[in-house]
Amino acid sequence: MAKHSTRPSAAPPRAAPDVASMRRDQRERRDRIVQAAMRLMVEVDYGKLQVRDVAEEAGVALGTLYRYFTSKDHLFACALNEWSSGFGGRLDRASGAPTVDRVKEVYRRAVRAFEREPRVFDVLLQLQASRDADTMAVFAEFSRRQTEAFGAALADIPSPDRDDIVAVMSAVLTEGLRGRQTGLQSVRDVYARLDRTAELILG
């Protein structure tokens, strides 16, 4: 007769709480934690960051932090998403600037952002490889917002051409930033490669 295990089954993974359903004080506490994570991720290498450091920076208990975030990756994915929220800015289409110049400018903004705070690119690479469901969902939102910001410079080009141009330019951006992190390229090289790619596609 087969023996049945008496070991309790593993608890299912806890899903992140829905922000929209939170009370105002809960949203404010969550926002404070995200802001603390943003401050730390630009100052400390991701591998050295501890969730307890974020809790201390935010002035909350570690258990309180984990009510809002299911993992370190999930927390910093939310911080990355918030960090990038104003990235797109306003592109002045009324000035009549050529599309190629608008594309160069929006990708240069991205390079400048990571040039000022290079540790954030390391966070991006770590989160990009995460298999945590909540992290993946937030990172997908981050990617969508970035794609929209880049696509705004190409608003006068219809899809699917616009989507393909954004995909190519974004791949060049990512590889350029990766090369800069490893010392294979200078930031000047990254700018030049992006400009040249834009000119080849749109010039």
N, C-alpha and C positions, 0 to 999 in steps of 0.2 A: 504494500500500500504506500503510495507516495506521501511524503511528508510535506505539509504546507508550512511555509515560512511564517513565523510569528513577528518578523520584523515589520515595523510600520512602514508604509510606502512613503516615498519622499514627497514633501509638500510641493504643490505646483509653484512655479515662479510667481512672485508677486508683481502685478502690473503697476505701472506708474499711475498715480492719481490723476484724474481729469482736472486740469487747471481751471477750466470754465466753471466747474461745479464747486470750487473752493469759496469759502467766505472771504471777505475783503482782508481780514487780518491774516488769514492763511496765505493768500496771494502775496501780501506784503512781506511776510516772513520768507516765503519761497524766493521772491525777488531779491531779498537781502542776501540769501545764500548764493544765488546766481551771481550777483554783483561781487561778492567775496571771491568766488571761484574765478571770475574774470580778472580780478586784481592779481591773484596768485599765479594764474597761468601765464601771465606775461613776465613774471619775475622768477619763477622756479621751473626747472626742467620737469617735464611731465612724469618721468620715472621716479622723481623724488617727491612729488606731491602726494600728500596724504589727505584722505577725506577729513580726518580729525582736524587738520590744519585749517580747512575751509570752515568747519564748524566753529572753531575758535575765532577765526577772522570775522565770521558773521555774528558771533555772540549767541550761538544756540548750542544746545546739547547735541551730541552725535546722534542719539536716537531720534531727535526731532528732525535732523537733516534727512535721515533715512525714511521718514514718513513721506517725503516729497520726491526722493531720488532712489532708484533701485540699485545703483552701482556707481562707482567712481566714473566710469565711462559715460554713463547716462548724465550725471551731474555736469561733466565738462562738455558734453555735447550740447547741453542747454546753454552753457556759458559761451561756447563757440558761436552758437546761433545768435545769441544776444550781442556778442562782440561784433558780428558782421551785419547787424540790423541796419546801420546807416551807410553801408558800403556803397550802394549804387549811386546815392546822391542824386543831383539833378543834372541831366544832360540837356544843354541848351540847343534844341533843334531849330528854334526860331532864328538863330543866327545864320543859318544856311551853311553850317560847317559840313564838309563832305562826310559821308558815312565812314570812310576809312579813318578819318581823323577822330571821329567819335569813338570808334572801336579802339583805336590806339589809346585814347584817354581813359576809357573805362578799365582796360587791362593794366594800364600804368597805375591807376588807383589801387588795384589789387596788389601789385608788386610793392607799392609804397607802404601799404598797410602791413604787409609781412616784413618789409625791410625795417620798419620802426619797431616791430614786435616779433622778432624771428622765432621765439619759442612757440608762438601760436601755430606756426606751420607744423611743428613737431606734434602738437596736440591733434591737428587735423589728420596727419598721417596715421597716428595711433587709432583714432576713432574710425577712420575709414576702413580699418581692418577688423573692427569689433564685430562680433557675432551676437552680441546682446541685443535682444529684440527692441527694447526701449531706446537704446543708443542708436540702432539702425533707423528707427522711425524719426528721431530728431535729426540725425545726420541727413536723412532724405529731405527733410524740410530745409535744412541749411543749403543743400545742393540745389533744391528747387529755387530758393530765393536768389542764390548766386546766378543761376541760369537766367532768371528773369532780369536781374540787374545787367548782365552782359547783353541779353537780348534787347534791352531798351535802346542800346546804341544801334541796333539793326532793325528798328521798328518799321522802316520803309522797305524792308526786304521780306517777302512772304515766306512762310514755311512751305516745304521742309528745308529750303535753302538756308533760312535763318538758323534753324536748329543745327544744321550741319556745320555752319561757320562757327557757331558758339562751341560746338564739340571740339573742333580742330583747335581753335584759339585757346580753349581751356586746357586741352592736353599739352599744348606748348607752354602755357603758363605753369602747369603743375611740374612738368619736367624741368623747366628753367629754375623754379624755386627749389626743387629737389637737388639740382646741380649746385645751386648756390649754397645750400645747407651742407653739402659734402665737399665744398671747396673746388668743384670742377668748373664752376662758372662764376664770374663776378656779377654784381647786380646790373652793371652796365651791359654785360652780355645778355642778360635776361630781357632788359628793355629793348635792345637792338633786335633780338630774335623775334620778339612779339611784334615790333614795328614792321620787320621784314615780312613776317607771315601775313599780317594784315594787308600789306601792299601787294603781295603775291595773289591774295584771294580777291581783294576789292579794288586794287589800284588800277 
